[in-house]
Amino acid sequence: QVQLVESGGGSVQAGGSLRLSCEVSGSVSGLDGIGWYRQDPRRSRELVARWSILGDPIFVEDVRGRFAIFKDTVKNSVDLQMNNLRPEDTAVYFCNRDSGRPYPWGRGTQVTVSS
């Protein structure tokens, strides 16, 4: 059974930074297929960061240049570094497979950005 545990969220002011971590346990075929999603009440869940088939990071347009994604094979985690945060980044952030049938969803971690 795959388990995904997100952490690192919090409340920051606009322009601040947070680093989220997704700890992955269980039988997964590597960390390359794990991406980060976010969801707030106004929008459906969206995939904001993942890796291409060649291993390059891919981001949705409104976070490009501000977010970075990392793999830590020692911790077996996928981290999301978020810089220059904006109020519109406020959401619950989740990690999961970026394609195919998702693993069981974790609880996510809340990110709140105030102006």
Beta strands, then each sheet from edge to edge (+ up, - down):
strand 1: 3-7
strand 2: 10-13
strand 3: 18-25
strand 4: 34-39
strand 5: 46-51
strand 6: 57-59
strand 7: 67-72
strand 8: 77-82
strand 9: 91-97
strand 10: 109-114
sheet 1: 1+ 3- 8+ 7-
sheet 2: 2+ 10+ 9- 4+ 5- 6+
end
